[in-house]
Amino acid sequence: MHLVLPRTLHRTKSSAHLLRRLFSQKYLPTLTLFTKDPCPLCDEAKEVLEPYKHRYIFLQVDITLPENKIWWDRYKYDIPVFHLNGQFLMMHRVSTSLLEKRLAEVDEEQQ
């Protein structure tokens, strides 16, 4: 019994420490680009976003793929379109001021 109790306490302390580390770390929001190939405006938008790439996880959704038909129906005339954490953010051109504002709001929500 004496051997089990210290090991259990050790595991509990380690688990608590691990949980504290996991939940104290800031997560990066997800910026999703809805695009197709070719898309010169999308290429231009990605260049504008380059200085911000350390502040989000970047995903691209090719709206021409069969599994993305819903996005094709919605955005075929509007790409590039951006969502931040699954919510519409902007379309056609990148607004760095809007992006900075929304990223700051996400940072604020995490604190």
C-alpha positions in Angstrom: 0.0 0.0 0.0 2.9 2.4 0.7 4.3 1.9 -2.8 0.9 2.5 -4.6 0.1 5.7 -2.9 3.3 7.6 -3.8 3.0 6.4 -7.4 -0.6 7.5 -7.6 0.2 10.9 -6.2 3.1 11.2 -8.6 0.8 10.4 -11.6 -1.8 12.9 -10.3 0.8 15.7 -10.0 2.2 14.9 -13.5 -1.3 14.8 -15.0 -2.2 18.1 -13.4 1.0 19.6 -14.6 0.4 18.4 -18.1 -3.2 19.6 -18.2 -2.1 23.0 -16.9 0.5 23.2 -19.7 -1.9 22.2 -22.4 -4.6 24.6 -21.3 -2.3 27.5 -20.6 -0.8 27.4 -24.1 -2.4 29.7 -26.6 -4.0 28.0 -29.6 -3.7 29.4 -33.1 -6.9 30.3 -34.9 -7.6 28.7 -38.2 -7.7 30.9 -41.3 -9.4 29.0 -44.2 -9.0 30.1 -47.8 -11.6 29.0 -50.3 -9.9 28.9 -53.6 -9.6 27.1 -57.0 -6.8 26.7 -59.5 -6.0 29.0 -61.1 -6.8 32.0 -58.9 -4.5 35.0 -59.4 -6.4 36.9 -56.7 -5.8 34.0 -54.3 -2.1 34.0 -55.0 -2.0 37.8 -54.4 -4.0 37.4 -51.2 -1.5 34.7 -49.9 1.4 37.1 -50.5 -0.4 39.8 -48.5 -1.0 37.3 -45.7 2.7 36.2 -45.5 3.7 38.5 -42.6 0.8 37.2 -40.5 1.4 33.4 -41.1 2.8 32.9 -37.6 -0.5 34.0 -36.0 -2.8 31.3 -37.5 -3.1 27.9 -39.0 -3.7 28.2 -42.7 -6.0 25.8 -44.6 -7.0 25.9 -48.2 -10.2 24.4 -49.6 -10.3 23.8 -53.3 -14.0 24.5 -54.2 -13.7 22.6 -57.5 -13.4 19.2 -55.8 -16.6 17.2 -55.8 -16.6 16.9 -52.0 -16.6 20.7 -51.7 -19.7 21.3 -53.9 -21.4 23.3 -51.2 -18.5 25.8 -51.2 -18.6 25.9 -55.1 -22.3 26.7 -55.0 -21.7 29.4 -52.4 -18.4 31.0 -53.5 -17.8 30.2 -57.2 -18.0 33.9 -58.2 -16.4 35.4 -55.0 -13.0 33.7 -54.4 -10.8 34.3 -52.6 -13.0 33.9 -49.5 -11.6 33.7 -46.0 -13.1 32.2 -42.8 -11.6 32.6 -39.4 -12.3 29.7 -37.1 -15.2 28.6 -39.3 -16.8 32.1 -39.6 -16.9 34.3 -42.7 -14.2 36.9 -42.5 -13.7 38.5 -45.9 -13.8 38.0 -49.7 -12.2 39.2 -52.9 -9.2 41.0 -51.3 -7.4 40.8 -48.0 -8.2 43.5 -45.5 -5.2 43.5 -43.2 -6.9 45.8 -40.7 -9.9 43.5 -40.5 -7.6 40.5 -40.1 -5.6 42.2 -37.4 -8.7 43.2 -35.5 -10.2 39.7 -35.6 -6.9 38.1 -34.6 -6.6 40.5 -31.7 -10.2 39.6 -30.6 -9.3 35.9 -30.7 -6.2 36.6 -28.6 -8.3 38.5 -26.1 -10.9 35.7 -25.9 -8.1 33.3 -24.9 -7.0 35.4 -21.9 
